[in-house]
């Protein structure tokens, strides 16, 4: 088997004969010479031919030739060409162009080819780097990675629609989150995290919602309250931002925090709306608050804490001083809610009180055996990447998105 040299490493082999392999990124035929630009996972390189090679763009080839310097860096001279797989269909647009001259539906309909464009591929390289950073940040803090079922017997989140399916004659659902499983595993490992898909059958047709997305979940035990969770989240986000490279946002040493009631007062006094009495923030309110945090604190991130219990799931821990408020938070980033988290109820009796007659619908055994005070958070991966890269539609940072209208490819 011949040794393959990544095209990004050709400069290390000037004067030597090497083999490269990849896709024909661009074919240029001039009067006296022809060029093939070859693309692999590391970049592009040019090969020079005296006779125009009979190949089309996106054909997969192997070239063997001598590496020489050129005004543009290095290139392959006197190459021999072997076709590994011929492209019999053209991509929906020219992949060699520096920009993407296609609409989002065209890109999504032809994702297998369209995502080869370096600008589009970059989004998912950033997503991969972000997941690696998420894992790294939690691994170094004593967390254990877990993998929980995505077919469950009951709905996880209150107020959210679920996808129902037939499980060998019994009703089952696609998991809306790993919430109960990661709480149960706090009783085993103390600190856990998971990277996996979650499913929401809510009929949203917006640029910020999906029916399936990738959730980066974490849960940690032996906390004092939600502020301990916020501190861990800050460090995780900082690690993910560093991995984002030149597009990275700056994460302050301490992310500014604003109580929900105080946020509503600000909005009431400085905008045309009075949201006081509302149980949640509208998207326009999140944008205004992020602009406020940037002006007042120089931060693109803002914690909003103390949401009303009426708007939080039943497992959220109420504030000790005011049971109508929760020990929960949202992390806003560049005008959008990026993370939801908080302290959870951990006492068995509290769950029985919160659920009342519906308590038998949920598996509460983990809490019956004793559970430490704990809390956690969940980051939407696709939303994170979209906000970092300033992409307006979350579908643009989702591999094969699923929404109200899209089930293929």
PENORKA-V295171 format. One record per pair of residues at least 12 apart in sequence whose C-alpha atoms are under 8 Angstrom apart, sorted by sequence separation. I is the first residue (numbers start at 1). GAP is how many residues later the second one is. D is the distance in Angstrom with one decimal. If there is no record, write none. Layout:
BEGIN
i->I gap->GAP d->D
i->I gap->GAP d->D
END
This chain:
BEGIN
i->24 gap->12 d->6.5
i->25 gap->12 d->5.3
i->26 gap->12 d->7.3
i->35 gap->12 d->5.7
i->36 gap->12 d->6.7
i->65 gap->12 d->5.6
i->66 gap->12 d->6.6
i->162 gap->12 d->6.8
i->199 gap->12 d->5.6
i->200 gap->12 d->6.3
i->238 gap->12 d->7.9
i->264 gap->12 d->5.5
i->290 gap->12 d->6.5
i->316 gap->12 d->7.1
i->328 gap->12 d->7.8
i->329 gap->12 d->5.5
i->382 gap->12 d->6.2
i->385 gap->12 d->6.5
i->5 gap->13 d->6.6
i->7 gap->13 d->6.6
i->24 gap->13 d->6.0
i->25 gap->13 d->5.3
i->35 gap->13 d->4.8
i->36 gap->13 d->7.9
i->65 gap->13 d->5.6
i->66 gap->13 d->7.1
i->162 gap->13 d->7.8
i->199 gap->13 d->4.6
i->238 gap->13 d->5.6
i->289 gap->13 d->7.9
i->306 gap->13 d->7.7
i->328 gap->13 d->5.8
i->329 gap->13 d->5.7
i->351 gap->13 d->7.9
i->382 gap->13 d->8.0
i->4 gap->14 d->7.4
i->5 gap->14 d->5.9
i->6 gap->14 d->6.4
i->24 gap->14 d->4.8
i->25 gap->14 d->5.5
i->34 gap->14 d->6.0
i->35 gap->14 d->6.0
i->65 gap->14 d->4.1
i->92 gap->14 d->7.4
i->162 gap->14 d->7.0
i->198 gap->14 d->5.7
i->199 gap->14 d->6.8
i->237 gap->14 d->7.5
i->309 gap->14 d->7.6
i->310 gap->14 d->7.5
i->312 gap->14 d->7.5
i->328 gap->14 d->3.8
i->383 gap->14 d->7.7
i->3 gap->15 d->7.9
i->4 gap->15 d->5.3
i->5 gap->15 d->5.2
i->6 gap->15 d->7.9
i->23 gap->15 d->5.5
i->24 gap->15 d->6.4
i->33 gap->15 d->7.1
i->34 gap->15 d->5.1
i->64 gap->15 d->5.2
i->65 gap->15 d->6.5
i->92 gap->15 d->7.9
i->197 gap->15 d->6.5
i->198 gap->15 d->5.7
i->261 gap->15 d->7.6
i->309 gap->15 d->5.5
i->327 gap->15 d->5.8
i->328 gap->15 d->6.1
i->382 gap->15 d->5.5
i->3 gap->16 d->6.7
i->4 gap->16 d->5.3
i->5 gap->16 d->7.9
i->22 gap->16 d->5.9
i->23 gap->16 d->5.2
i->33 gap->16 d->6.0
i->34 gap->16 d->6.3
i->63 gap->16 d->5.9
i->64 gap->16 d->5.3
i->197 gap->16 d->5.5
i->198 gap->16 d->6.3
i->308 gap->16 d->5.9
i->309 gap->16 d->5.2
i->327 gap->16 d->5.6
i->348 gap->16 d->7.2
i->382 gap->16 d->5.9
i->2 gap->17 d->7.4
i->4 gap->17 d->6.9
i->21 gap->17 d->7.6
i->22 gap->17 d->5.3
i->23 gap->17 d->6.5
i->33 gap->17 d->5.0
i->34 gap->17 d->6.7
i->35 gap->17 d->7.8
i->63 gap->17 d->5.5
i->64 gap->17 d->6.8
i->100 gap->17 d->7.7
i->197 gap->17 d->4.5
i->198 gap->17 d->6.4
i->234 gap->17 d->7.8
i->308 gap->17 d->4.5
i->309 gap->17 d->5.2
i->22 gap->18 d->4.7
i->32 gap->18 d->6.9
i->33 gap->18 d->6.8
i->34 gap->18 d->5.4
i->63 gap->18 d->4.7
i->92 gap->18 d->6.9
i->153 gap->18 d->7.1
i->154 gap->18 d->6.9
i->155 gap->18 d->6.9
i->196 gap->18 d->5.4
i->197 gap->18 d->6.0
i->267 gap->18 d->7.1
i->307 gap->18 d->5.9
i->308 gap->18 d->5.8
i->21 gap->19 d->7.0
i->25 gap->19 d->7.8
i->33 gap->19 d->7.4
i->34 gap->19 d->7.9
i->62 gap->19 d->5.9
i->63 gap->19 d->6.4
i->91 gap->19 d->7.9
i->95 gap->19 d->7.5
i->100 gap->19 d->7.6
i->153 gap->19 d->4.8
i->154 gap->19 d->6.6
i->156 gap->19 d->7.0
i->157 gap->19 d->6.7
i->195 gap->19 d->7.0
i->196 gap->19 d->5.6
i->306 gap->19 d->5.5
i->307 gap->19 d->5.6
i->348 gap->19 d->4.9
i->61 gap->20 d->6.8
i->62 gap->20 d->5.1
i->99 gap->20 d->7.4
i->152 gap->20 d->5.7
i->153 gap->20 d->6.1
i->155 gap->20 d->7.2
i->156 gap->20 d->6.0
i->157 gap->20 d->7.6
i->178 gap->20 d->7.9
i->195 gap->20 d->5.9
i->196 gap->20 d->6.9
i->234 gap->20 d->7.6
i->306 gap->20 d->5.0
i->307 gap->20 d->7.7
i->347 gap->20 d->6.1
i->348 gap->20 d->5.3
i->61 gap->21 d->5.5
i->62 gap->21 d->6.5
i->92 gap->21 d->7.6
i->93 gap->21 d->7.6
i->95 gap->21 d->7.2
i->96 gap->21 d->7.3
i->98 gap->21 d->8.0
i->151 gap->21 d->6.6
i->152 gap->21 d->5.3
i->155 gap->21 d->7.1
i->156 gap->21 d->6.6
i->177 gap->21 d->5.4
i->194 gap->21 d->7.9
i->195 gap->21 d->4.8
i->234 gap->21 d->7.1
i->267 gap->21 d->7.9
i->306 gap->21 d->5.7
i->307 gap->21 d->6.4
i->346 gap->21 d->6.4
i->347 gap->21 d->7.7
i->61 gap->22 d->4.5
i->62 gap->22 d->6.9
i->91 gap->22 d->5.8
i->92 gap->22 d->7.0
i->95 gap->22 d->5.1
i->151 gap->22 d->5.6
i->152 gap->22 d->6.2
i->156 gap->22 d->8.0
i->176 gap->22 d->5.1
i->177 gap->22 d->7.4
i->194 gap->22 d->6.1
i->195 gap->22 d->6.4
i->267 gap->22 d->8.0
i->305 gap->22 d->7.2
i->306 gap->22 d->5.7
i->307 gap->22 d->6.9
i->348 gap->22 d->7.8
i->29 gap->23 d->6.3
i->60 gap->23 d->6.2
i->61 gap->23 d->5.1
i->91 gap->23 d->6.8
i->95 gap->23 d->8.0
i->151 gap->23 d->4.9
i->152 gap->23 d->5.9
i->156 gap->23 d->7.0
i->175 gap->23 d->5.9
i->176 gap->23 d->4.8
i->193 gap->23 d->7.5
i->194 gap->23 d->5.2
i->305 gap->23 d->5.7
i->306 gap->23 d->6.4
i->347 gap->23 d->7.3
i->59 gap->24 d->7.3
i->60 gap->24 d->5.3
i->61 gap->24 d->7.0
i->150 gap->24 d->5.6
i->151 gap->24 d->5.8
i->156 gap->24 d->7.4
i->174 gap->24 d->7.6
i->175 gap->24 d->5.9
i->176 gap->24 d->5.8
i->193 gap->24 d->5.4
i->194 gap->24 d->6.5
i->305 gap->24 d->4.2
i->347 gap->24 d->6.8
i->59 gap->25 d->7.8
i->60 gap->25 d->5.0
i->150 gap->25 d->4.9
i->174 gap->25 d->6.1
i->193 gap->25 d->4.1
i->304 gap->25 d->5.4
i->305 gap->25 d->6.6
i->317 gap->25 d->7.7
i->346 gap->25 d->5.7
i->59 gap->26 d->5.9
i->60 gap->26 d->6.2
i->149 gap->26 d->7.6
i->192 gap->26 d->5.8
i->193 gap->26 d->6.3
i->263 gap->26 d->7.5
i->303 gap->26 d->6.5
i->304 gap->26 d->5.4
i->316 gap->26 d->6.9
i->317 gap->26 d->5.5
i->346 gap->26 d->6.4
i->48 gap->27 d->7.4
i->59 gap->27 d->4.6
i->60 gap->27 d->7.4
i->191 gap->27 d->7.6
i->192 gap->27 d->5.4
i->280 gap->27 d->7.2
i->303 gap->27 d->5.8
i->304 gap->27 d->6.5
i->316 gap->27 d->6.1
i->317 gap->27 d->4.7
i->318 gap->27 d->8.0
i->346 gap->27 d->5.6
i->46 gap->28 d->7.7
i->47 gap->28 d->5.6
i->48 gap->28 d->6.2
i->49 gap->28 d->7.2
i->58 gap->28 d->7.8
i->59 gap->28 d->4.5
i->150 gap->28 d->7.9
i->191 gap->28 d->5.8
i->192 gap->28 d->6.4
i->279 gap->28 d->7.2
i->280 gap->28 d->7.9
i->303 gap->28 d->4.6
i->304 gap->28 d->7.5
i->316 gap->28 d->4.5
i->317 gap->28 d->4.7
i->345 gap->28 d->7.5
i->346 gap->28 d->6.9
i->27 gap->29 d->7.4
i->45 gap->29 d->7.6
i->46 gap->29 d->5.1
i->47 gap->29 d->4.4
i->48 gap->29 d->5.3
i->49 gap->29 d->6.5
i->58 gap->29 d->5.7
i->149 gap->29 d->7.8
i->191 gap->29 d->4.3
i->279 gap->29 d->6.0
i->302 gap->29 d->5.7
i->303 gap->29 d->6.2
i->315 gap->29 d->5.5
i->316 gap->29 d->5.8
i->344 gap->29 d->7.4
i->345 gap->29 d->7.8
i->27 gap->30 d->6.6
i->45 gap->30 d->6.3
i->46 gap->30 d->6.3
i->47 gap->30 d->6.1
i->48 gap->30 d->6.8
i->49 gap->30 d->7.1
i->56 gap->30 d->7.7
i->57 gap->30 d->7.2
i->148 gap->30 d->6.5
i->190 gap->30 d->5.8
i->191 gap->30 d->6.1
i->301 gap->30 d->6.9
i->302 gap->30 d->5.1
i->315 gap->30 d->5.4
i->343 gap->30 d->7.8
i->344 gap->30 d->5.9
i->24 gap->31 d->8.0
i->26 gap->31 d->5.8
i->45 gap->31 d->7.9
i->48 gap->31 d->7.3
i->55 gap->31 d->7.7
i->56 gap->31 d->6.7
i->190 gap->31 d->5.0
i->279 gap->31 d->7.0
i->280 gap->31 d->6.9
i->301 gap->31 d->5.6
i->302 gap->31 d->6.7
i->343 gap->31 d->5.9
i->344 gap->31 d->5.1
i->7 gap->32 d->7.7
i->24 gap->32 d->7.1
i->25 gap->32 d->5.8
i->47 gap->32 d->7.0
i->58 gap->32 d->7.8
i->190 gap->32 d->7.6
i->279 gap->32 d->5.8
i->301 gap->32 d->4.7
i->343 gap->32 d->4.0
i->344 gap->32 d->7.8
i->7 gap->33 d->6.9
i->24 gap->33 d->4.8
i->25 gap->33 d->6.0
i->57 gap->33 d->7.6
i->148 gap->33 d->6.6
i->186 gap->33 d->6.9
i->300 gap->33 d->5.8
i->301 gap->33 d->6.9
i->342 gap->33 d->5.5
i->343 gap->33 d->6.6
i->6 gap->34 d->7.2
i->8 gap->34 d->5.5
i->23 gap->34 d->7.4
i->24 gap->34 d->4.8
i->148 gap->34 d->8.0
i->186 gap->34 d->6.4
i->187 gap->34 d->8.0
i->300 gap->34 d->5.6
i->341 gap->34 d->7.4
i->342 gap->34 d->5.8
i->6 gap->35 d->8.0
i->7 gap->35 d->6.3
i->8 gap->35 d->5.8
i->23 gap->35 d->5.0
i->24 gap->35 d->5.5
i->186 gap->35 d->5.9
i->341 gap->35 d->5.5
i->342 gap->35 d->6.5
i->6 gap->36 d->6.4
i->7 gap->36 d->6.2
i->8 gap->36 d->7.2
i->23 gap->36 d->5.5
i->24 gap->36 d->6.4
i->146 gap->36 d->7.9
i->163 gap->36 d->7.4
i->182 gap->36 d->7.6
i->183 gap->36 d->6.7
i->315 gap->36 d->7.3
i->341 gap->36 d->3.9
i->7 gap->37 d->6.2
i->8 gap->37 d->7.7
i->23 gap->37 d->4.5
i->24 gap->37 d->7.1
i->162 gap->37 d->7.3
i->163 gap->37 d->7.3
i->182 gap->37 d->6.3
i->256 gap->37 d->7.4
i->340 gap->37 d->5.7
i->341 gap->37 d->6.5
i->7 gap->38 d->5.8
i->22 gap->38 d->5.5
i->23 gap->38 d->6.2
i->162 gap->38 d->5.9
i->163 gap->38 d->5.8
i->177 gap->38 d->7.9
i->339 gap->38 d->6.7
i->340 gap->38 d->5.9
i->21 gap->39 d->7.4
i->22 gap->39 d->5.7
i->161 gap->39 d->6.3
i->162 gap->39 d->5.0
i->178 gap->39 d->7.8
i->339 gap->39 d->5.7
i->340 gap->39 d->7.2
i->21 gap->40 d->5.6
i->22 gap->40 d->6.7
i->160 gap->40 d->6.9
i->161 gap->40 d->4.9
i->162 gap->40 d->7.6
i->314 gap->40 d->6.5
i->339 gap->40 d->4.9
i->21 gap->41 d->4.2
i->160 gap->41 d->7.3
i->161 gap->41 d->5.2
i->256 gap->41 d->7.1
i->263 gap->41 d->7.6
i->314 gap->41 d->7.5
i->338 gap->41 d->6.3
i->339 gap->41 d->7.0
i->20 gap->42 d->5.7
i->21 gap->42 d->6.2
i->160 gap->42 d->6.4
i->290 gap->42 d->6.9
i->338 gap->42 d->6.6
i->19 gap->43 d->6.8
i->20 gap->43 d->5.4
i->256 gap->43 d->7.5
i->290 gap->43 d->6.9
i->291 gap->43 d->7.9
i->19 gap->44 d->5.5
i->20 gap->44 d->6.5
i->255 gap->44 d->7.3
i->258 gap->44 d->7.5
i->260 gap->44 d->5.8
i->290 gap->44 d->6.0
i->291 gap->44 d->7.4
i->19 gap->45 d->4.2
i->144 gap->45 d->6.8
i->256 gap->45 d->7.3
i->257 gap->45 d->5.8
i->258 gap->45 d->6.1
i->259 gap->45 d->5.6
i->260 gap->45 d->5.6
i->261 gap->45 d->7.7
i->290 gap->45 d->5.2
i->338 gap->45 d->6.8
i->18 gap->46 d->5.6
i->19 gap->46 d->6.6
i->143 gap->46 d->7.8
i->146 gap->46 d->6.6
i->148 gap->46 d->7.9
i->255 gap->46 d->6.3
i->256 gap->46 d->5.4
i->257 gap->46 d->4.4
i->258 gap->46 d->4.9
i->259 gap->46 d->4.8
i->260 gap->46 d->5.5
i->286 gap->46 d->7.0
i->289 gap->46 d->7.3
i->338 gap->46 d->6.6
i->17 gap->47 d->6.9
i->18 gap->47 d->5.8
i->143 gap->47 d->7.8
i->144 gap->47 d->6.2
i->145 gap->47 d->5.7
i->146 gap->47 d->6.1
i->147 gap->47 d->6.2
i->150 gap->47 d->7.8
i->252 gap->47 d->6.7
i->255 gap->47 d->6.1
i->256 gap->47 d->6.2
i->257 gap->47 d->5.8
i->258 gap->47 d->6.2
i->259 gap->47 d->5.7
i->260 gap->47 d->5.6
i->287 gap->47 d->7.1
i->288 gap->47 d->7.1
i->17 gap->48 d->5.2
i->18 gap->48 d->6.4
i->143 gap->48 d->4.6
i->144 gap->48 d->4.7
i->145 gap->48 d->4.9
i->146 gap->48 d->5.4
i->147 gap->48 d->7.8
i->150 gap->48 d->7.5
i->251 gap->48 d->7.3
i->255 gap->48 d->6.9
i->257 gap->48 d->7.1
i->259 gap->48 d->7.9
i->287 gap->48 d->3.7
i->17 gap->49 d->4.2
i->18 gap->49 d->7.3
i->142 gap->49 d->6.7
i->143 gap->49 d->4.9
i->144 gap->49 d->6.3
i->145 gap->49 d->5.6
i->147 gap->49 d->7.9
i->250 gap->49 d->7.7
i->251 gap->49 d->7.6
i->286 gap->49 d->5.3
i->287 gap->49 d->6.4
i->16 gap->50 d->5.5
i->17 gap->50 d->6.3
i->143 gap->50 d->6.6
i->250 gap->50 d->7.5
i->251 gap->50 d->7.3
i->286 gap->50 d->5.9
i->15 gap->51 d->6.3
i->16 gap->51 d->5.8
i->249 gap->51 d->7.5
i->286 gap->51 d->7.1
i->14 gap->52 d->7.7
i->15 gap->52 d->5.4
i->283 gap->52 d->7.7
i->14 gap->53 d->4.8
i->15 gap->53 d->5.9
i->283 gap->53 d->6.9
i->334 gap->53 d->6.8
i->13 gap->54 d->6.3
i->14 gap->54 d->5.3
i->333 gap->54 d->7.4
i->14 gap->55 d->6.9
i->138 gap->55 d->7.6
i->11 gap->56 d->7.8
i->10 gap->57 d->6.9
i->14 gap->60 d->7.6
i->11 gap->62 d->7.7
i->11 gap->63 d->6.1
i->10 gap->64 d->6.9
i->131 gap->64 d->7.8
i->10 gap->65 d->7.9
i->25 gap->70 d->7.0
i->26 gap->70 d->6.2
i->25 gap->71 d->6.1
i->143 gap->77 d->8.0
i->134 gap->82 d->7.8
i->131 gap->85 d->7.8
i->137 gap->98 d->7.4
i->138 gap->98 d->7.2
i->137 gap->99 d->5.5
i->226 gap->101 d->5.7
i->134 gap->102 d->6.0
i->137 gap->102 d->6.4
i->225 gap->102 d->7.0
i->226 gap->102 d->6.2
i->133 gap->103 d->7.7
i->134 gap->103 d->7.7
i->226 gap->103 d->7.7
i->134 gap->105 d->7.0
i->133 gap->106 d->5.7
i->134 gap->106 d->6.1
i->133 gap->107 d->5.1
i->131 gap->109 d->7.6
i->130 gap->110 d->5.0
i->133 gap->110 d->6.4
i->129 gap->111 d->7.6
i->130 gap->111 d->7.6
i->229 gap->112 d->7.8
i->230 gap->112 d->7.9
i->130 gap->113 d->6.1
i->229 gap->113 d->6.7
i->129 gap->114 d->5.8
i->130 gap->114 d->6.7
i->229 gap->114 d->7.6
i->129 gap->115 d->6.9
i->226 gap->115 d->8.0
i->226 gap->116 d->4.9
i->126 gap->117 d->7.7
i->225 gap->117 d->7.9
i->226 gap->117 d->4.7
i->126 gap->118 d->5.9
i->225 gap->118 d->5.8
i->249 gap->139 d->6.9
i->248 gap->140 d->6.7
i->247 gap->141 d->6.5
i->247 gap->142 d->6.6
i->233 gap->144 d->7.6
i->244 gap->144 d->7.9
i->229 gap->146 d->6.3
i->229 gap->147 d->6.0
i->225 gap->148 d->7.9
i->229 gap->148 d->7.5
i->224 gap->149 d->7.1
i->225 gap->149 d->7.7
i->226 gap->149 d->6.6
i->222 gap->150 d->5.5
i->223 gap->150 d->5.7
i->225 gap->150 d->7.7
i->221 gap->151 d->5.8
i->222 gap->151 d->5.1
i->223 gap->151 d->5.5
i->221 gap->152 d->5.8
i->222 gap->152 d->5.7
i->223 gap->152 d->7.3
i->221 gap->153 d->4.1
i->220 gap->154 d->5.5
i->221 gap->154 d->6.7
i->158 gap->155 d->5.9
i->219 gap->155 d->7.1
i->220 gap->155 d->5.7
i->157 gap->156 d->6.4
i->158 gap->156 d->7.5
i->219 gap->156 d->5.6
i->220 gap->156 d->6.1
i->219 gap->157 d->4.0
i->218 gap->158 d->5.3
i->219 gap->158 d->6.7
i->217 gap->159 d->7.4
i->218 gap->159 d->5.6
i->217 gap->160 d->5.9
i->218 gap->160 d->6.5
i->217 gap->161 d->4.3
i->216 gap->162 d->5.4
i->217 gap->162 d->6.5
i->215 gap->163 d->6.2
i->216 gap->163 d->4.9
i->215 gap->164 d->5.7
i->216 gap->164 d->6.4
i->215 gap->165 d->4.9
i->216 gap->165 d->6.7
i->214 gap->166 d->6.1
i->215 gap->166 d->6.1
i->213 gap->167 d->7.0
i->214 gap->167 d->5.6
i->213 gap->168 d->7.5
i->214 gap->168 d->6.9
i->213 gap->169 d->7.0
i->208 gap->175 d->7.3
i->187 gap->179 d->7.2
i->184 gap->182 d->5.4
i->184 gap->183 d->7.6
i->187 gap->183 d->7.7
i->187 gap->184 d->5.7
i->210 gap->184 d->7.9
i->186 gap->185 d->7.6
i->187 gap->185 d->7.2
i->207 gap->185 d->7.0
i->208 gap->185 d->6.4
i->209 gap->185 d->7.2
i->210 gap->185 d->7.8
i->213 gap->185 d->7.8
i->186 gap->186 d->7.9
i->207 gap->186 d->4.6
i->208 gap->186 d->5.4
i->207 gap->187 d->5.8
i->186 gap->188 d->7.6
i->207 gap->188 d->7.3
i->212 gap->189 d->7.3
i->212 gap->190 d->5.8
i->183 gap->191 d->7.9
i->210 gap->191 d->7.2
i->211 gap->191 d->5.5
i->212 gap->191 d->7.4
i->210 gap->192 d->6.1
i->211 gap->192 d->4.9
i->210 gap->193 d->5.1
i->211 gap->193 d->7.2
i->209 gap->194 d->7.8
i->205 gap->198 d->7.4
i->205 gap->199 d->6.5
i->204 gap->200 d->7.3
i->203 gap->201 d->6.6
i->154 gap->207 d->7.2
i->154 gap->208 d->7.3
i->131 gap->250 d->7.9
i->127 gap->254 d->7.0
i->127 gap->255 d->7.5
i->127 gap->258 d->6.2
i->126 gap->259 d->7.1
i->123 gap->262 d->7.0
i->123 gap->266 d->7.8
i->124 gap->273 d->7.0
i->123 gap->274 d->6.2
i->111 gap->288 d->8.0
i->111 gap->289 d->7.2
i->104 gap->292 d->7.1
i->108 gap->292 d->6.9
i->108 gap->293 d->7.9
i->111 gap->298 d->7.7
i->109 gap->299 d->7.7
i->110 gap->299 d->7.9
i->109 gap->300 d->6.5
i->108 gap->301 d->7.8
END
